[in-house]
C-alpha cells in the first residue's frame, strides 16, 4: 500500500506586507520560485522527475494572476515539461495544495510532487481580486443570506461573543504568541526551514512581524479594528474586542514541501521527515466562518482512528485570537501543545503561503520535541476548514 511522506519543507522569511517590508520589492513569482529552487538544492532531486507543482494563492490578480505557480516553476529553472496549477481555498490554500498532492501520491497519479503557496499582500492587497462593480456571490447566495455576508473581522467578533471571550483573554493569547515566536527565533528553531531571499535592498533572512516584549498593557491600548455604527446596531451582542494586536497581520511570503512515497524516497536516496497520515476538509456557517476548525478537527481524528489525547502537538492558524481560544474551549485540547513556537499573530499570515508555513513549523517542532502525532487545522473564508494529521517517521 502506498503512503505519502514529506521529504522536506521550506519557507521564505515572512515580511511585513506593506511598502518598506523586506519582501515588498520582490515579485511573488520569485518568492515562490525561491522555495522551489531550495527544495531541489536541499534534496538533490532532478526537477524533471516532479510530476506536478500545486500552489495556493488567494488573491489571484495582478502580479499573482495567470497561474502564478506555473510562472514560479519556469522562473525556478525547472524543465518546461513540469506542470503546475494554482488553487484557492482562501487561507487554507497551500494546506489544500498539500492534500491534493498527497492524495495524488496515494492514488498513484503522482510519484514526486511539490505543494506550496505564496502571497504578496503588499503588492496584491487582500480583496483586490473583488472589483467593486462585481458581485462575487450571485443571487442565490444573496437570497439565502438576505442580511448579507460579513468580513472575517466581524466573524472573529461574533466568535468572541458566542464563546464569552474577553478582550483581556484575546490580548493575553496574542502576547503569548509573540513570546513563543521570539523565543523560538532566539533559539534558532526556525533557522533550518527559512530560505534567504535576495532583494534589491539586500538579503532577507528573518521574520519581521514578531514583536519581542509585547505586553497585554500595550495591546490593551489598541482600538477595535472593525467597529462601525451600522454593524453595532446589527450585532448588539458584540463587545468589539478584536484589534490589530490580537489579529494576524498583513504579510508577504512563500513556502513549499516535497511529497513522495516511502518507497520512492528510498530509491532516490531521500529521507522522509513525516508521514501525511489523514486529511479532512469541511464547510461551516459562512457568518461564523472561522469556526470550521472545530468540526474539521473532529472529522480528521475520526478518519485517523485517533483521539485528541493521541496528538502530541497542534498548529491552529492564528487568524484571530478568538479562533484558537474557541477551538480550545470546544475540543478541550491542552493549550501547552498548541502553536508551541508561536503562531500567525506573531509570525505573520501571508494567506496562500500559510498552510505549508504551518506544516513546516509543525514538522520541525515534531522533530525538536520527539512527537509522534501532530494535527494542523486552518479556518478559511466563506466558512471552511482543512485539517491534517502528521505522523513522525
C-alpha positions in Angstrom: 0.0 0.0 0.0 1.4 3.4 -1.0 1.9 6.1 1.6 2.6 9.9 1.3 5.5 11.4 3.1 7.1 14.8 3.5 10.7 14.8 2.4 11.4 18.5 3.2 9.6 21.7 3.7 10.9 25.3 3.4 9.7 28.8 3.5 10.9 32.4 3.0 11.2 34.7 5.9 7.8 36.4 6.5 8.0 40.1 5.6 5.7 42.9 6.7 3.1 43.3 4.0 3.5 46.9 3.2 5.9 49.1 1.3 9.0 49.1 3.4 8.7 45.4 4.3 11.7 43.4 3.2 9.9 41.4 0.6 7.8 44.2 -1.0 10.2 44.7 -3.8 10.3 41.0 -4.7 7.8 39.8 -7.3 5.6 37.0 -5.8 6.6 34.7 -8.6 10.2 35.0 -7.4 9.2 34.4 -3.8 7.7 31.0 -4.7 10.5 30.2 -7.1 13.0 30.7 -4.3 11.4 27.9 -2.3 11.2 25.6 -5.3 14.9 26.0 -6.1 15.7 25.5 -2.4 13.8 22.1 -2.4 15.8 21.0 -5.4 19.1 22.1 -3.8 18.5 20.7 -0.4 17.2 17.3 -1.6 19.3 16.9 -4.8 16.3 15.7 -6.8 16.2 16.0 -10.6 13.4 18.6 -11.1 12.4 16.7 -14.3 11.1 14.0 -12.0 8.5 16.2 -10.4 5.0 15.2 -11.7 3.2 18.4 -10.7 3.6 21.5 -8.6 0.4 22.6 -6.8 0.5 26.1 -5.3 -2.0 28.1 -3.2 -2.7 31.8 -3.7 -5.8 33.7 -2.5 -5.7 37.0 -4.5 -5.1 35.7 -8.0 -5.0 39.0 -9.8 -2.2 41.4 -10.9 1.2 40.0 -10.0 -0.4 36.8 -8.8 -2.6 36.1 -11.8 -2.1 33.8 -14.8 -1.5 30.6 -12.8 1.4 32.1 -10.7 2.6 28.6 -9.7 3.4 27.7 -13.4 5.3 31.0 -13.6 7.3 30.1 -10.5 8.2 26.7 -11.9 9.6 28.3 -15.0 11.4 31.0 -13.1 12.9 28.4 -10.8 14.6 26.8 -13.8 12.5 23.6 -13.8 12.2 21.9 -17.2 9.2 23.2 -19.1 7.8 19.7 -19.0 6.9 20.1 -15.3 3.3 21.3 -15.0 1.8 23.4 -12.3 -1.6 24.7 -11.1 -2.8 27.2 -8.5 -5.7 26.6 -6.1 -7.7 28.9 -3.8 -9.2 27.6 -0.6 -8.7 31.0 1.0 -6.4 31.0 4.0 -6.0 27.2 3.7 -4.9 27.3 0.1 -1.5 25.7 0.5 -2.7 23.2 3.1 -5.3 22.2 0.5 -2.4 22.0 -2.1 -0.7 19.5 0.3 -3.9 17.5 0.5 -4.2 17.4 -3.3 -0.6 16.4 -3.7 -0.7 13.7 -1.1 -3.9 12.3 -2.4 -2.4 12.1 -5.9 0.6 10.2 -4.5 -1.6 7.8 -2.6 -3.7 7.2 -5.7 -0.7 6.5 -7.8 -1.3 9.6 -10.0 1.9 11.2 -8.8 5.3 9.8 -7.6 7.0 13.1 -6.8 5.1 16.3 -6.3 5.6 19.7 -4.7 2.9 21.6 -2.8 3.2 25.1 -1.6 1.9 28.6 -1.8 2.6 32.3 -2.0 1.1 35.7 -1.1 2.5 39.1 -1.5 -0.1 41.2 0.3 2.0 44.4 -0.1 1.9 44.1 -3.9 -1.5 42.5 -4.3 -3.7 43.8 -1.4 -6.3 41.4 0.1 -9.6 41.8 -1.7 -8.1 43.3 -4.8 -9.5 40.5 -6.9 -13.0 41.6 -5.9 -13.7 44.6 -8.1 -16.3 47.0 -6.5 -18.6 46.7 -9.5 -18.7 42.9 -9.4 -20.9 40.6 -7.4 -18.8 37.5 -6.4 -21.8 35.7 -4.7 -24.7 35.8 -7.1 -28.4 36.0 -6.5 -28.7 32.5 -4.9 -26.4 33.4 -2.0 -28.0 36.8 -1.6 -31.4 35.1 -1.3 -30.1 32.6 1.2 -28.4 35.3 3.3 -30.6 38.4 2.8 -28.8 40.4 5.5 -25.6 39.9 3.7 -22.3 38.1 4.4 -19.7 39.8 6.5 -15.9 40.2 6.6 -13.7 37.9 8.7 -13.1 40.5 11.4 -16.8 40.7 12.3 -16.9 36.9 12.4 -14.0 37.0 14.9 -16.1 39.4 17.0 -19.1 37.1 16.8 -16.9 34.2 17.9 -15.6 36.2 20.9 -19.2 37.0 21.8 -20.5 33.4 21.4 -17.7 31.9 23.5 -17.7 34.7 26.0 -14.0 35.6 25.3 -13.0 38.8 26.9 -10.7 41.5 25.4 -8.2 40.6 28.1 -8.2 36.9 27.1 -7.7 37.8 23.4 -4.8 40.0 24.3 -3.2 37.6 26.7 -3.2 34.9 23.9 -1.7 37.4 21.5 1.1 38.4 23.8 1.9 34.7 24.4 2.2 34.1 20.6 4.8 36.8 20.3 6.6 35.5 23.4 6.8 31.9 22.0 7.8 33.1 18.5 10.5 35.4 19.8 11.9 32.6 21.9 11.8 30.1 19.1 13.7 32.6 16.9 16.3 33.3 19.5 16.8 29.6 20.0 17.3 29.1 16.2 14.3 26.8 15.9 13.2 28.4 12.5 16.7 28.6 11.0 16.6 25.2 9.2 13.3 25.9 7.4 13.9 29.6 6.3 15.4 30.2 2.9 17.0 33.6 2.5 15.5 35.8 -0.2 17.6 38.2 -2.4 16.0 41.6 -2.6 17.2 44.9 -4.1 17.9 46.1 -0.6 19.9 43.0 0.4 19.3 39.5 1.8 16.1 39.0 3.7 16.6 36.3 6.4 14.4 37.0 9.4 10.6 37.2 10.1 9.6 40.8 10.5 6.2 40.7 12.4 7.4 39.3 15.7 7.4 41.9 18.5 9.5 40.7 21.4 8.3 42.0 24.7 4.8 42.6 23.6 2.7 43.1 26.7 -1.0 43.0 27.4 -0.7 46.5 28.7 0.4 47.7 25.3 -2.2 45.6 23.5 -5.0 46.9 25.7 -4.4 50.5 24.3 -5.4 49.5 20.8 -8.8 50.4 19.4 -11.2 47.8 18.0 -10.4 47.3 14.3 -13.8 46.5 12.8 -16.4 48.6 14.6 -18.8 50.9 12.8 -22.2 52.1 14.0 -24.3 50.2 11.4 -22.6 46.9 12.4 -23.0 47.8 16.1 -26.8 48.0 15.5 -26.9 44.8 13.5 -24.8 42.8 16.1 -25.6 44.3 19.6 -24.1 41.2 21.2 -20.6 42.2 20.1 -18.3 43.9 22.7 -15.9 44.9 19.9 -12.7 43.3 21.3 -10.9 42.4 18.1 -7.9 44.7 17.4 -4.9 44.7 15.1 -3.0 43.4 18.1 -5.0 40.2 18.6 -5.3 39.5 14.9 -2.8 38.2 12.3 -1.0 41.0 10.4 -0.6 41.6 6.7 2.4 39.8 5.2 4.4 38.6 2.3 6.0 35.1 1.9 6.1 31.7 0.3 6.5 28.1 1.3 6.8 24.7 -0.3 7.1 21.0 0.5 8.3 17.9 -1.4 6.0 14.9 -1.2 6.5 11.3 -2.4 6.2 7.7 -1.1 8.5 6.0 1.3 9.5 3.5 -1.4 10.3 6.1 -4.0 12.1 8.2 -1.4 14.4 5.2 -0.6 15.1 4.7 -4.3 16.1 8.3 -4.7 18.2 8.3 -1.5 15.8 10.7 0.2 15.0 10.6 4.0 11.3 11.3 4.7 10.6 13.5 7.7 6.9 12.8 8.4 4.0 10.8 7.0 0.8 12.5 5.9 -1.5 10.3 7.9 -5.0 11.7 7.5 -6.9 14.6 5.9 -10.2 16.3 6.2 -12.0 19.4 4.9 -15.3 20.7 6.0 -17.7 23.6 5.4 -19.2 25.7 8.2 -21.5 28.6 8.8 -20.4 31.4 6.5 -21.2 34.0 9.1 -19.3 32.3 11.8 -16.9 31.4 9.0 -13.8 30.8 11.2 -15.3 28.0 13.4 -14.7 25.3 10.8 -11.6 24.3 12.6 -13.8 22.7 15.3 -15.7 20.2 13.1 -12.6 19.7 10.9 -10.6 18.6 14.0 -13.3 16.1 14.9 -13.6 14.8 11.4 -9.8 14.2 10.8 -9.5 12.5 14.2 -12.4 10.2 13.3 -10.9 9.4 10.0 -7.5 8.7 11.5 -8.9 6.4 14.2 -7.2 8.6 16.9 -8.4 10.6 19.9 -7.4 14.1 20.9 -5.2 12.6 23.6 -3.1 10.8 20.9 -2.0 14.1 19.4 1.3 15.5 20.8 1.3 18.9 19.0 -1.2 21.1 17.3 -1.0 24.0 14.9 -4.2 26.0 14.8 -3.8 29.0 12.5 -4.0 32.3 14.5 -6.1 34.3 12.1 -7.5 35.8 15.2 -7.1 35.0 18.9 -10.7 34.2 19.2 -10.4 31.4 16.6 -7.9 29.4 18.7 -9.5 30.2 22.0 -12.9 29.0 20.9 -11.3 25.9 19.4 -9.6 25.2 22.7 -12.9 25.5 24.6 -14.7 23.2 22.2 -12.0 20.5 21.9 -10.5 20.6 25.4 -7.0 20.3 23.9 -4.1 21.1 26.1 -3.0 24.8 25.4 0.6 23.8 26.2 0.6 21.7 23.0 -0.8 24.4 20.7 1.3 26.6 18.5 4.4 25.9 20.7 6.7 28.1 18.6 4.2 31.0 18.2 1.6 31.4 15.5 0.4 33.7 12.8 -0.4 36.6 15.2 3.3 36.9 15.7 4.9 35.2 12.7 2.5 36.6 10.2 -0.1 35.3 7.8 0.8 35.6 4.1 -2.5 34.0 3.1 -1.7 31.5 0.3 1.7 30.5 1.9 0.4 29.9 5.4 -0.7 26.3 5.1 2.7 25.0 4.2 4.3 27.5 6.5 2.4 25.9 9.4 3.3 22.5 8.2 7.0 23.4 8.1 6.7 24.8 11.7 4.9 21.6 12.8 7.3 19.1 11.2 10.3 20.9 12.8 8.5 21.0 16.2 7.7 17.3 16.0 11.4 16.6 15.5 12.5 19.0 18.2 10.1 17.6 20.7 10.0 13.9 19.8 6.3 14.0 18.9 4.6 11.0 17.2 1.4 12.6 16.0 0.6 16.2 15.2 -2.5 17.9 13.9 -2.8 21.1 11.8 -6.0 23.0 11.1 -6.9 26.3 9.5 -10.1 28.4 9.2 -10.9 29.7 5.8 -13.0 32.5 4.3 -16.6 31.6 3.4 -16.9 29.0 6.2 -14.5 26.1 5.6 -11.5 24.5 7.2 -8.8 22.0 6.5 -7.2 19.6 8.9 -4.2 17.3 8.6 -2.6 14.7 10.8 1.1 14.0 10.5 2.9 11.0 11.9 6.6 11.0 12.7 8.9 8.6 10.9 
